[in-house]
């Protein structure tokens, strides 16, 4: 009997060992193919592979399934905001490819020759091209994508647009670290600046693993020529204010930031180029009372923009200054940038709209 028990235990141990050997090892903490999704209220925790539609382990009604389609956390096909890959050098890739940056902007843009003389600069037309000669205005864009964006996200867009302005823009010249570029852009987005410009990136700029983040929501323009950049900015009504530590500088506290202004910050070591200093309208500085005589460039950019917002708010009542029409256009722009899916949705909307029109025959 004892020998029989020993044989049974040995057999079971052998089977268990075999199963363990043949079973693939999965680490829930480190597996790249699995992720946890926070459970919706009153629902159980879901575990689903990345980029695969999430489904609760229960049957649902058709109404719930329809509502499921508008939930951003469910699938890449139904969501209007697929998860970003945090390991991509998104900022680096964008800034090295001028055409990629331009493609971030979806609504049709004004031609430089068609800007408002003596008026405020606003870059967009109330027009989105869907291809094949078809266009949507901002109201139609919002109508098309509205069912596919969660209410909390739409409210976030409205809040951000309300505080956006093109009255002051940021220009970064000759920066040598993508970390500084990204930090400056992050501050611009956080403080309500929509327009940023990249001028003369150095060829050996330091690589930094920075995901898109704020860059996705900004209007970025890349320039290879200081003269061309400044000429265009001046034609849009901006005065060029370069940060400088020399003589004949104006304190940022003595400037009227309600005047359309392009703030220029320069290379981490060399500062602003001689060409930029010569072509600018004024030189400004941040008063300093310590032993050091300069800030980190991204910190300086953040301080400049923050003071501009405070000054504009005290004089105008708010930093954001878009008209209702401009706000709607920028809201449509954000909705189109929300995801790659939003472009397809807008195009399908055009097709459905065309199918409902009476035939000319």
N, C-alpha and C positions, 0 to 999 in steps of 0.2 A: 504493500500500500504506500509506504514511504517512497519507494522507487517510482511509483506511478505519479505521486504528487510532484516529485522532483522533475520528472519528464514533462509534465504539464506546464510547470513554471518555466522550464527551459524553452519550451515551444512558444509560449506567450511572449517571453522576453525576446526571442528571435524575431517573431512577427513584428513586435513594436519597434525593434531596432531597424528592421527592413523598411517599415513605413516612414520612420524618421529620416532614413538615408535617402529615400526616393522623393520625399516631400520637399518642394522648393521652399527655401527660407525667405520669409518676407518680414522686413522691418517696417513697422507702421510709423516709426519716427523718422526714418531716413529714406524710405522708398520714394523715388522720383515719380512713380506712377500713381501714387495714392495721396489724397489730401482729405483733411477734415473740413466739412462745411458746417458753420454754426447752425444749429437747428432753428427753424422758424418757431414763433410762439406756439405753445401747446402741441408741438410735434416732436417726435423722437429724433435722435441724432442720426445723420446720414453719413455714410462713408462711400465715396465714389471715386472712380478713376478720373484724372484730369482730362478735360476736354470731352468728357462723356456725359450726356444728360443725366442729371440726378433724378432719382425716382424713389419715393418713400416705399417701404415694404408693406404696402396695403393698397387695396383698390380705391380709386377715387372716382368721383362723379365727372360727367362731361363738363359741367360748369367749372369745377375745380381744375380740370385739365386745361381748359381755355385760359383760366387765370394764371395757371402755371407757366404758360407761354410767355407772359409778360414779366416774369420774375427774372431779374438779372443774374441770379445765382444758379440758374438751372442748366443752361447749355449754351454752347457757342452759337448754335443756330438760332436760338430764340433770344439770346441776350444781346444788348447793345453795348456791352463793355466786356470783351474777353479779357481774361487775366493777362497781365504783362509778364514777360520773362525777366526776372530780376537779374539774370546773369548776362544779359545783352548789354553791350556798350551803346545804348540807344542814343545818348547825347552825342557821343563821338561819331557814330555812323551818320546821324543827321547833319551835323555841322561840317562833315567832310564831303557831303553830297548836297549841293545847292538845290538840285531838282527835287530831292526827297523832302527838303524843308518846305519848298513851295507847295508840294502836294498835300501838306498838312492842312492848308487853307482850302476850304471847299466852295464857299460862295464866290461868285465872280468878283474880281477886284477892279477897281478903277484904274484906268490908264493914267500915267503920270501927267500927261498933257491935258487930262480932263479934270484935274483937281479943282476944288473950289477956290477961286482967287479971293484972298483976303478972309476966307472962312476957316472953320475948324476942319482939320483933316479927319476923315473917316474913310477907311480903305475899301469898304464893300459896297457892291450894288445889291439891290433887292432881287437877286437872280441867282439860281442854281442850275447849272447845265447838267441835264440827264443824258446827254448824247443824242445824236441824230436830230439835232435842231430842237429838241424839247427842253423846256425850262420850267422851273417852279419858283414862285416867289416865297418869301420867308414864311408867310402864313400857311401856304400849302405844304412846305417842308415840315413845319411843326405839326400840322394835321396828319401828315403821313406817318411820322415816327412816334407821335404821342402815345399810341397804344402799347408801344414796346419799351417804354422807359418808365421805371418805377416813379411813383409820386414823390418820394423823398429825393430822388435824383433830380427830377424836374424843379423841385423847390430849391435845391442847391444851385442849379443853373441860374434861376431867376435872381437869387440873392447875389451871386457872383457878378452877373451882368449889371445889376443895379449899382454896383460899386466900381465898375470898370471905367477907364478913361484912356483916351489917346492924347490928352493934354500934355502929358510928360512922357517921354520915352527914354529907354536906356540903350546906350551904345557901349559895347565892350571892345576895346581895341588891343590887338596883339597879345591876348592872354596866352599863357603857356601851360595852363593846367585846366583840364576839363572839369575838375572838381570845383574850381573857382567859378568857371562859366556856369555850371549847373547850380551852384549856390546863389549866384547873382540872379539867375532866372527864377529860382524858387522864391527869392525875396520879391521879385517883380510881380509874380503871380499872387503871392500872399497879400501884397499891398495894393493890388488893383490896377497894375500897369499891364496893358495888353500888348503894346508894341515894344519889341527889343531888336537890336541890331548887332550883328557880329562883323567886326571889321578886322581884316588882316590877321587871321589866326596864324601863329608861328608854325612852321613845318614840322618841328620836333616837339610839338605839344605833348605833354605828359598824358598817357592813357589812364583813364579812371573808370572803374566799373560803376557807372551811374545809369539807372533806368530812366525812362522817359519822364515820368512824374509830371511836374509843372510844364515842361516843354511842350507837351501835347496840347495845352490850352492857350499858348501864347502865339502871337503873330511874329514869326522870326524872319528877318531878312538878312542875307549874307552879302557882304561887299568885299571886293578885292582892291578897291581904290578909295582912299580917304577923300579925295577931291569929289568923286562921283557921289559918295555917300552923303557928304555934307551939302553938296549942291541940291540933291533931291530933298533932303530934310529941310533945307531953307525954303525950297519951293513949296513945301507943305505948310510953311508958316512957323517952323521951329527956330528958336535961337539956339546956337550951339554953345553949351557951357562945358568946358573941359576942366577937369580937376587938376590943380597945379599947386606946387609948393613955393613958387618963385614970388617975385614982387608984382605989384599991380594986380592983386587978386581980390576978389569980392568974397566976403564971408557968406556962406549959404544962408545965414540968418538974416542977411540984408537983401536977399533976392525976393522978388515977387514971383512965386511959382504958379500964379494964375496965367502968366504969359507962357504960351506953348514953348516948352524947353526940351532939348535933347541933352541928357546928362551923359558925358563921355568919361569912362574910367579906363586906365591904361595898363600896360604890362606890369606884372608883379615886381620886376626889378628895375626896368628902365622908365616906367611911368608913361605918360602921354608922349607920342612922337612929336618931333619938331614941326612936321607938316600939319598935324592936327592942331597944335597950338597956334600956328600961324593962320589957319583957316577958320578958327573958332571966333565966336562973337564976344565971348568973355571967359576969363579964367576964374574959377571959384575954389574955395578950400573949406575944409571942416576945421574950425578952431580946435586946437589941442593944447592941453595944459600939463601933459606928462613929459617924461624924459625922451620918449620916442617921438619921431616927427612924421610918422605915417601909419595908416591902418592897413591891414590885409585888404586886398582889392575887393573881395566879395563883401567884407564887412563895411568898407567905405561905400560901396554901391547900396547896401542895405540902409545905411545911415542917411545917405543922400535922398533916397526914395522915401524913407519914412518921414524925414523932415518936410519933403515936398507935399506929402499927403497931409501932414498936420497943418502946414501953411495954407494949402488950398481949402482945407476943411474950415479953418478959422475965417477965411475971407469969403468963401462961396457957400458954406454950410455943409458941403460934402465934397469928397474927391471925385466920385462918379459923376459924370456930366453928359451921358448919352441921351439923345432925344428918344421919345417913345418908338419912333421908326427905327432908329439905329439899334436900340435895345432889342427889338424883335429880330432884326437881321443877325445880330451877334448871338442871340438865343438860338436861332436856326443854325448858325455856324457851329455852336457847341454841340447841338443835337446831331449834326452830321459827323462831327469828329468823335462822337461818343463810341462808335465802333465801326468796323468795316461793314457790318451788316446794315448799318443805317443807309449807306449809299444804295445798296440793292433794294431796300425797302422803298426808298424814294423813287427809284426807277420803276418798280412794280406799281407804285401809286400812279405814276404817269400813264402806264399801260392801261390800268383799270379805268382811269379817268377818260382816256381816249376811246376805250371800248363803249363807254356810255354816251358818247357824243353821237347825234343822229348822222346817218350816212348822207354824204353829199349827192348820192345817186337818188 
